Amino acid sequence: MRDPELPSKLAQMNVKNFEMETSLLFTLAQLRGIRAGAVCAIYADRRHDAFVDSDSKDRAEASCIECGLEAVKVLRRMDAVRGAAPWRPSHGL
């Protein structure tokens, strides 16, 4: 790790999750002109080497799925309002 203090610095800023894989997803989606999103569940506190139990993991995954599905519904409503024009905040959700 380039900065061994990074987890502590991020914790001081209330960052609960840092991960790198979605940056590739977002980059590829942008290059192809499509939308992409990510919902992350936190399974571990790396600073304290603590991990969630299986039941908590299952609940977190179910919550992520529900969140993702709701996001798709919101995007569909946004698309219906905007038509062919780019979405703007004035269109609302």
ChimeraX attribute file (.defattr): number of C-alpha atoms within 10 A of each C-alpha:
attribute: neighborCount
match mode: 1-to-1
recipient: residues
	/A:1	5
	/A:2	5
	/A:3	7
	/A:4	8
	/A:5	9
	/A:6	11
	/A:7	17
	/A:8	12
	/A:9	12
	/A:10	13
	/A:11	12
	/A:12	10
	/A:13	9
	/A:14	9
	/A:15	11
	/A:16	13
	/A:17	15
	/A:18	10
	/A:19	7
	/A:20	7
	/A:21	9
	/A:22	14
	/A:23	11
	/A:24	10
	/A:25	15
	/A:26	16
	/A:27	12
	/A:28	14
	/A:29	14
	/A:30	12
	/A:31	9
	/A:32	9
	/A:33	9
	/A:34	9
	/A:35	11
	/A:36	12
	/A:37	11
	/A:38	13
	/A:39	13
	/A:40	14
	/A:41	15
	/A:42	14
	/A:43	16
	/A:44	15
	/A:45	13
	/A:46	10
	/A:47	9
	/A:48	7
	/A:49	7
	/A:50	10
	/A:51	13
	/A:52	13
	/A:53	10
	/A:54	10
	/A:55	9
	/A:56	13
	/A:57	16
	/A:58	12
	/A:59	12
	/A:60	17
	/A:61	17
	/A:62	13
	/A:63	15
	/A:64	16
	/A:65	14
	/A:66	13
	/A:67	14
	/A:68	15
	/A:69	12
	/A:70	12
	/A:71	14
	/A:72	13
	/A:73	13
	/A:74	13
	/A:75	15
	/A:76	12
	/A:77	13
	/A:78	18
	/A:79	16
	/A:80	12
	/A:81	15
	/A:82	14
	/A:83	9
	/A:84	8
	/A:85	8
	/A:86	9
	/A:87	16
	/A:88	11
	/A:89	7
	/A:90	7
	/A:91	12
	/A:92	10
	/A:93	14
